[in-house]
Amino acid sequence: MDVDFTKLPLSIRRQIPLSLRSYKDVHVLEDLPVVIQYLIRNYLEKNFEITYKTVFDIKPIISKYSDFETVDNISDLISDYLKNYLLILPNSYPWDPMFGCKLKYQLQTRDTNLRQTLINTEINNIVNVIAADIGAEINIEEINIIPISTGGNTEYTARVVLKINNDQHKQINMTFYD
């Protein structure tokens, strides 16, 4: 295994004798003294390269690589964007008070036909914005919001089924509290 000393961090290079560093930049690891081999192997085992094929966005979840978890396909990206938007209430986003989803307020509308129209319009609007932003064709197959009474508060389970690029179905399940 060849090791390029110039690609090692300065803290590791300073521990390698000057005679080895100045002789040449690339060395065969097995030909180096055992102490230097151990030092370099220890560094290489702790610092491995991570490569991603395609990354559309990240999630604020720490992965096993001590990095953010990545979103590597369009359907998960659309699902995450839609979930995040549906959870943001108007006047709660600091940089744009008009930004946010009014779904929580629309769920309290007594007229069921008006409620369904308002909910469909709200979800259609954000899906159209996401589709234009990403450049994907997104069709809403089903929107189903069911109230479940839990004493003083009402819990709603929402199910949205999307058809992405005319071939892939994505089901999004969420829970809202009144």
Number of C-alpha atoms within 10 A of each C-alpha: 7 10 17 13 19 12 10 14 10 10 8 13 18 11 11 17 10 10 8 15 16 9 9 11 12 14 16 11 17 12 11 13 11 11 11 18 17 13 14 19 14 11 14 13 8 8 9 9 7 7 6 7 5 10 13 12 16 15 13 9 11 12 11 8 10 8 13 14 16 18 17 15 12 17 20 15 20 22 19 17 15 17 14 12 15 19 16 16 17 17 13 12 12 9 8 10 11 12 15 18 20 18 21 18 14 16 20 12 13 9 9 11 10 12 17 17 11 18 22 16 13 16 19 15 12 17 21 16 11 19 17 12 9 13 11 16 15 21 17 17 12 13 16 14 18 12 15 12 11 10 7 7 10 13 16 20 14 15 16 18 17 22 17 18 15 11 7 10 16 16 14 17 14 13 13 16 12 13
